[in-house]
Amino acid sequence: MTGKPRIHHFVPQFWIRKFAEPDGKLWAYDHRADRIREHSPKQLMQIFNLYTIEPSGADDTTLETVDLNKIDSQGSVTFDRVLSGDHSQAAKEELASFLAAQVLRDPDVVTSYNPRAQELTLSLLEAFEAPDFNTFSQAWQTRFHGASITEAEFKYIKSLGLRGAEDALDKIITGLDTTEGLPELPFTDAVRCPDARKTVRDRLLSFDWTLKTDPSGHFILGDTGVLYEKGEIESLSAPLSRATALYLTASDSPKPNIISAAAAAHEVENLNAESAARSRRWIAGNKAELERLRTQVGAQSLPDAD
């Protein structure tokens, strides 16, 4: 027994607690069991060994115990700050940092890192078809938003020759495929890397932010947390508590601070429907709302979930 934590929350417990009833009870729907019952936040939205990496045969769980612990601690403070009425630009920027990490730590993103990294690595061979660095760089960065390559790196790949580059990149791809990551490219690196988080954070800050309030407290939280279309983020929404949800919308000139507004009934209903439709196993929130939505979601399973 190593004593290392094996159950890793991909939606932090402090966030899940925001959806408890006024009496403190937390109700959640479990797709797998197809039932609604009272839960502890510790039991929800977690996967066994989701963030464990084994770069040299020795378990490394520090992403969960160090990096994400720090992000979640700051995120909890920022949530309370925003929900208590601080809608300043500074609070907005801190919340953007948390949401960026949340986007990258999602199981769908974490488990897609291997094939995506392989695709990116293999695409470097297209350098041999490009007439010059600028042509390659522009096309490559458009395809892999947030990635970057220097002219020196481009020239180095070309200097290896096609066969030499193929051999070098094949070793990287084989390592990714057989070990779920290399020491240089662990499959959780996108979560841990400040540059990766900054890319997403900057994208989120390019939107207008509106915090909408539902006095009836009917917002629910699905285990996807933040809701957006995969790929290039064009908009984003996130229920933050039973009474509040955040909406990020495209803007040519984003306004400073977070705008406040009342949530219309249809906005609450639409966001709840989307949270339920996107959820993989768990939904937490108002018991009556969960009962209503239960008929709209089919029983699904999330591999390796506990």
C-alpha positions as CSV (number, residue, x, y, z in Angstrom):
1,M,0.0,0.0,0.0
2,T,1.5,3.3,-1.1
3,G,-1.1,5.5,0.6
4,K,-1.3,7.7,-2.5
5,P,-4.7,9.1,-3.4
6,R,-6.3,7.0,-6.2
7,I,-9.7,8.6,-6.4
8,H,-9.3,11.9,-8.3
9,H,-12.1,14.5,-8.5
10,F,-12.4,16.2,-11.9
11,V,-15.1,18.6,-10.5
12,P,-13.8,19.8,-7.1
13,Q,-15.8,19.2,-4.0
14,F,-16.1,22.8,-3.0
15,W,-18.0,23.4,-6.3
16,I,-20.3,20.4,-5.8
17,R,-21.2,21.7,-2.3
18,K,-22.6,24.9,-3.9
19,F,-25.5,22.8,-5.1
20,A,-26.6,21.4,-1.7
21,E,-30.1,22.2,-0.3
22,P,-30.4,25.0,2.3
23,D,-30.6,22.3,4.9
24,G,-27.2,21.0,3.8
25,K,-28.4,17.9,2.0
26,L,-26.8,17.2,-1.4
27,W,-29.0,15.3,-3.8
28,A,-27.5,13.8,-7.0
29,Y,-28.7,11.7,-9.9
30,D,-26.5,8.7,-10.9
31,H,-27.0,7.6,-14.5
32,R,-25.4,4.2,-13.7
33,A,-27.7,3.4,-10.9
34,D,-30.6,5.4,-12.4
35,R,-31.5,6.8,-9.0
36,I,-31.6,10.0,-7.1
37,R,-30.3,10.0,-3.5
38,E,-28.4,12.0,-0.9
39,H,-24.6,12.0,-1.4
40,S,-21.4,13.4,0.1
41,P,-19.4,15.6,-2.4
42,K,-16.6,13.2,-1.8
43,Q,-18.6,10.4,-3.6
44,L,-19.3,12.4,-6.7
45,M,-17.5,13.3,-10.0
46,Q,-14.4,11.3,-9.5
47,I,-12.4,8.7,-11.4
48,F,-9.8,6.2,-10.2
49,N,-6.2,7.2,-11.1
50,L,-7.4,9.8,-13.6
51,Y,-4.3,12.1,-12.9
52,T,-1.8,9.4,-12.0
53,I,1.3,9.3,-14.3
54,E,4.0,6.7,-14.4
55,P,6.9,8.2,-16.4
56,S,9.5,5.9,-15.0
57,G,7.5,3.1,-13.5
58,A,6.9,4.9,-10.2
59,D,3.5,6.3,-9.6
60,D,3.3,10.1,-9.6
61,T,0.1,11.5,-8.2
62,T,1.4,15.0,-7.5
63,L,-0.9,16.6,-10.1
64,E,-3.8,15.7,-7.8
65,T,-2.1,16.3,-4.4
66,V,-0.1,19.4,-5.3
67,D,-1.0,21.2,-8.6
68,L,-4.8,20.7,-8.5
69,N,-5.0,21.0,-4.8
70,K,-3.4,24.5,-5.1
71,I,-5.7,25.4,-8.1
72,D,-8.8,24.2,-6.2
73,S,-7.9,26.0,-3.0
74,Q,-7.6,29.3,-4.9
75,G,-10.6,28.4,-6.9
76,S,-12.7,28.0,-3.8
77,V,-11.7,31.5,-2.5
78,T,-12.4,33.0,-5.9
79,F,-15.9,31.4,-6.1
80,D,-16.8,32.8,-2.7
81,R,-15.4,36.2,-3.7
82,V,-17.5,36.3,-7.0
83,L,-20.6,34.9,-5.4
84,S,-20.4,37.4,-2.6
85,G,-20.6,40.3,-5.1
86,D,-17.0,41.0,-6.2
87,H,-17.4,41.3,-10.0
88,S,-14.2,43.2,-10.6
89,Q,-11.8,42.6,-13.4
90,A,-9.3,41.1,-10.9
91,A,-11.9,38.6,-9.7
92,K,-12.8,37.9,-13.3
93,E,-9.2,37.1,-14.1
94,E,-8.8,34.8,-11.1
95,L,-12.0,32.9,-12.0
96,A,-10.7,32.7,-15.6
97,S,-7.6,30.9,-14.3
98,F,-9.7,28.4,-12.5
99,L,-12.0,27.8,-15.4
100,A,-9.0,27.3,-17.7
101,A,-7.7,24.5,-15.5
102,Q,-11.2,23.0,-15.3
103,V,-11.4,22.8,-19.1
104,L,-8.1,21.0,-19.3
105,R,-8.6,18.6,-16.3
106,D,-11.9,17.2,-17.7
107,P,-11.7,13.5,-18.3
108,D,-12.5,13.9,-22.0
109,V,-9.7,16.3,-22.4
110,V,-7.2,14.4,-20.3
111,T,-7.9,11.1,-22.1
112,S,-7.7,12.8,-25.5
113,Y,-4.2,14.2,-24.8
114,N,-2.4,11.0,-26.0
115,P,-4.0,10.7,-29.5
116,R,-3.9,14.5,-29.9
117,A,-0.3,14.6,-28.9
118,Q,0.4,11.8,-31.4
119,E,-1.4,13.7,-34.2
120,L,0.5,16.9,-33.4
121,T,3.8,15.1,-33.4
122,L,3.2,13.3,-36.7
123,S,2.1,16.5,-38.3
124,L,5.6,17.9,-37.9
125,L,6.6,15.8,-40.9
126,E,4.6,18.2,-43.0
127,A,7.6,20.6,-42.6
128,F,9.2,18.7,-45.5
129,E,6.3,19.7,-47.8
130,A,6.2,23.4,-46.8
131,P,8.1,25.9,-48.9
132,D,9.3,27.9,-45.9
133,F,8.9,28.3,-42.1
134,N,6.2,31.0,-42.2
135,T,4.0,29.0,-44.5
136,F,4.3,25.9,-42.3
137,S,4.0,27.8,-39.0
138,Q,0.8,29.6,-39.9
139,A,-0.9,26.5,-41.2
140,W,0.3,24.3,-38.3
141,Q,-0.7,26.8,-35.6
142,T,-4.2,27.2,-37.2
143,R,-4.7,23.5,-37.0
144,F,-3.3,23.1,-33.5
145,H,-4.5,26.3,-31.7
146,G,-2.2,27.3,-28.9
147,A,0.8,25.3,-30.2
148,S,3.9,27.0,-31.3
149,I,7.1,26.2,-33.1
150,T,10.2,28.3,-33.6
151,E,12.1,28.7,-36.8
152,A,15.2,27.0,-35.2
153,E,13.0,24.0,-34.4
154,F,11.6,23.9,-37.9
155,K,15.2,24.0,-39.4
156,Y,16.3,21.2,-37.0
157,I,13.5,18.9,-38.2
158,K,14.4,19.6,-41.8
159,S,18.1,19.0,-41.0
160,L,17.3,15.4,-39.9
161,G,16.1,14.5,-43.3
162,L,12.7,12.8,-43.9
163,R,13.9,9.4,-42.7
164,G,15.7,10.7,-39.7
165,A,12.7,12.9,-38.7
166,E,10.4,9.9,-39.1
167,D,12.5,7.8,-36.8
168,A,12.8,10.5,-34.1
169,L,9.0,11.2,-34.2
170,D,8.2,7.5,-34.2
171,K,10.0,7.0,-30.9
172,I,7.9,9.8,-29.4
173,I,4.7,8.4,-30.7
174,T,5.6,4.8,-29.6
175,G,6.4,6.2,-26.1
176,L,3.1,8.0,-25.9
177,D,1.2,4.9,-27.0
178,T,2.8,2.4,-24.7
179,T,3.3,4.4,-21.5
180,E,0.4,6.9,-21.5
181,G,3.1,9.5,-21.7
182,L,6.8,10.2,-21.6
183,P,8.7,12.1,-18.9
184,E,8.9,14.9,-21.4
185,L,5.3,14.7,-22.4
186,P,3.1,13.2,-19.6
187,F,-0.5,12.8,-20.7
188,T,-1.5,15.2,-17.9
189,D,1.0,17.9,-18.9
190,A,-1.7,20.1,-20.5
191,V,-3.2,20.5,-17.0
192,R,0.0,21.1,-15.2
193,C,1.5,23.5,-17.8
194,P,1.0,27.2,-17.0
195,D,1.4,28.0,-20.7
196,A,-1.5,25.6,-21.7
197,R,-3.7,27.1,-19.0
198,K,-2.8,30.6,-20.1
199,T,-3.9,29.9,-23.6
200,V,-7.3,28.9,-22.5
201,R,-7.5,31.7,-19.9
202,D,-6.7,34.3,-22.5
203,R,-9.4,32.9,-24.7
204,L,-12.0,33.1,-21.9
205,L,-11.0,36.7,-21.1
206,S,-11.7,37.6,-24.8
207,F,-15.5,37.1,-24.0
208,D,-18.1,39.2,-22.3
209,W,-18.9,37.7,-18.9
210,T,-22.4,37.8,-17.4
211,L,-23.3,36.3,-14.0
212,K,-27.0,35.5,-14.0
213,T,-29.0,34.8,-10.8
214,D,-32.0,32.6,-10.2
215,P,-33.6,33.4,-6.8
216,S,-35.4,30.0,-6.9
217,G,-32.1,28.2,-6.8
218,H,-32.9,25.7,-9.5
219,F,-29.5,25.6,-11.4
220,I,-28.0,22.1,-11.4
221,L,-24.4,20.9,-11.9
222,G,-23.5,18.1,-14.3
223,D,-20.2,16.3,-14.1
224,T,-18.9,18.2,-17.2
225,G,-18.8,21.4,-15.1
226,V,-18.1,23.9,-17.8
227,L,-20.2,23.7,-21.0
228,Y,-18.7,24.6,-24.4
229,E,-18.4,23.1,-27.9
230,K,-15.2,21.0,-28.2
231,G,-12.4,22.5,-30.2
232,E,-12.2,26.3,-30.6
233,I,-14.1,27.7,-27.6
234,E,-16.7,30.1,-29.1
235,S,-18.8,30.5,-25.9
236,L,-18.9,28.9,-22.5
237,S,-21.4,28.6,-19.6
238,A,-21.0,27.2,-16.1
239,P,-23.4,26.8,-13.3
240,L,-21.5,28.1,-10.2
241,S,-24.2,27.5,-7.5
242,R,-27.8,26.7,-7.1
243,A,-28.7,30.4,-7.6
244,T,-26.0,31.6,-10.1
245,A,-24.6,30.7,-13.5
246,L,-21.9,32.3,-15.6
247,Y,-22.3,32.9,-19.3
248,L,-19.4,33.9,-21.6
249,T,-20.3,35.2,-25.0
250,A,-18.2,36.3,-28.0
251,S,-17.3,40.0,-28.2
252,D,-15.1,42.1,-30.5
253,S,-14.5,44.4,-27.5
254,P,-14.9,42.6,-24.2
255,K,-16.2,44.7,-21.4
256,P,-14.2,44.8,-18.1
257,N,-15.6,43.2,-15.0
258,I,-18.4,40.7,-14.7
259,I,-21.9,41.9,-15.6
260,S,-24.8,41.0,-13.3
261,A,-28.3,40.1,-14.6
262,A,-31.4,38.2,-13.5
263,A,-31.8,34.8,-15.2
264,A,-35.0,34.3,-17.2
265,A,-36.9,31.1,-16.5
266,H,-36.0,29.7,-20.0
267,E,-32.3,30.4,-19.4
268,V,-32.3,28.3,-16.2
269,E,-34.3,25.5,-18.0
270,N,-32.0,25.6,-21.1
271,L,-28.8,25.5,-19.1
272,N,-30.1,22.7,-16.9
273,A,-31.1,20.7,-19.9
274,E,-27.7,21.1,-21.4
275,S,-26.0,20.2,-18.2
276,A,-28.1,17.0,-18.0
277,A,-27.6,16.1,-21.6
278,R,-23.8,16.6,-21.4
279,S,-23.4,14.7,-18.1
280,R,-21.7,11.4,-18.2
281,R,-22.8,10.0,-14.8
282,W,-23.6,12.5,-12.1
283,I,-25.9,15.5,-11.8
284,A,-26.2,17.4,-8.5
285,G,-28.8,20.0,-7.4
286,N,-32.4,20.6,-6.5
287,K,-34.1,17.3,-5.9
288,A,-37.4,18.3,-7.7
289,E,-35.4,19.5,-10.7
290,L,-33.4,16.3,-10.8
291,E,-36.7,14.3,-10.7
292,R,-37.9,16.3,-13.7
293,L,-34.7,15.9,-15.7
294,R,-34.4,12.2,-14.9
295,T,-36.9,11.4,-17.6
296,Q,-34.8,13.3,-20.2
297,V,-31.5,11.6,-19.7
298,G,-30.8,8.0,-20.4
299,A,-28.7,5.6,-18.2
300,Q,-25.1,6.0,-19.2
301,S,-21.8,4.7,-17.8
302,L,-18.5,6.3,-17.2
303,P,-15.6,3.8,-17.5
304,D,-13.4,3.4,-14.4
305,A,-15.6,5.7,-12.3
306,D,-16.3,5.2,-8.7
